[in-house]
Amino acid sequence: MPEQPDGDPPHRRGRPPEPICESAGLAHRTWLEPVRSRLVASGLTLDELVSRSGYSKARLSELLRGKGYYPGWGITYSVVRALEIPIGPVLRLWKAAAVEADKDTTWIKNRIRDVRTEEVAEQPIAHAGLTQAMWGPYTAYAQVFLQSEARARQAVTETFDILWLTWDQATASPDTPRHAWQLLRSTVLSRTPKRPGGYPDLRAAAFCTTAQAETADLVERLARIDIHARFFDAIARLPADQMDVTVLRYLCGIAPDAMPGIVGLSPAITHTLDHHARGALHELFPDIDTQE
């Protein structure tokens, strides 16, 4: 094999795997896409992955395409370990996708129990710090859209797991907090019911406002719910960044000086977004106090 000028052998890149099958579910893709990206970046050929994992080329090809039955943890772990990918986040994403694929708890536990799993990478300190700092506001934001606290926690956990698996990309981006926020938003909105126009459906949040909860008269409460449902529908129609700062400040109760660090934008830009959003909403609903 000819050598490069620096004396190192040329880096032989493997052929990218064929596209993921359309039948692969959303949760399945969350761990499969980073695995495929790592394989391409590693330069390993499928034959080399066969040698490292101990599984046949046909089985590995099916796994990498998300084809056929949902893969067991054994073959998934063998590929993840061969590519030196962090085990913990992949295992959590694999379990979530198994539930999506209608695998019951017994099947999931048995597949995991059959494998002696060992972690191959430590969580980056910066990733751990970001997780600790942003867990609260991320979860509050997610719950506005998903309503259920359990669903919100699942979306945030998935966000940080994907972020860990793609940490090199996150730290190579111009602004890591901004990269993380956009990933959180994408994860949450992918699970949020949509209105006919394609924007998120926030109307259910109208049942959770302080003002209507404290109203004893049923007729007045229903009227308030109707108004707030239309108000929250208007919030969902705002441009993405304006919607984000509005949800964080007025529906999650986040302090204005904390928002720039959460959404990954400068204080000046965040203030401008808040100003324009409040102006647009006030024109439509002059009698609604955004602090409700």
Salt bridges, closest charged atoms under 4 A:
GLU18 OE1 - ARG65 NH1 3.76
ASP47 OD1 - LYS57 NZ 2.78
GLU48 OE2 - ARG12 NH2 2.75
ASP114 OD2 - ARG111 NH2 3.59
GLU118 OE1 - ARG81 NH2 3.79
GLU118 OE2 - ARG116 NE 3.52
GLU149 OE2 - ARG153 NH1 3.21
GLU158 OE1 - ARG191 NH2 2.68
ASP161 OD1 - ARG92 NH2 2.72
ASP201 OD2 - ARG203 NH2 2.78
GLU220 OE2 - ARG224 NE 3.75
ASP226 OD2 - ARG230 NE 3.55
ASP233 OD1 - ARG195 NE 3.19
ASP233 OD2 - ARG237 NE 3.87
ASP241 OD1 - ARG178 NH2 2.87
ASP241 OD1 - ARG185 NH2 2.72
ASP244 OD2 - ARG185 NH2 2.47
ASP274 OD2 - ARG249 NH1 2.36
ASP274 OD1 - ARG278 NE 3.39
GLU292 OE2 - ARG224 NH1 3.78
GLU292 OE1 - HIS228 NE2 2.78
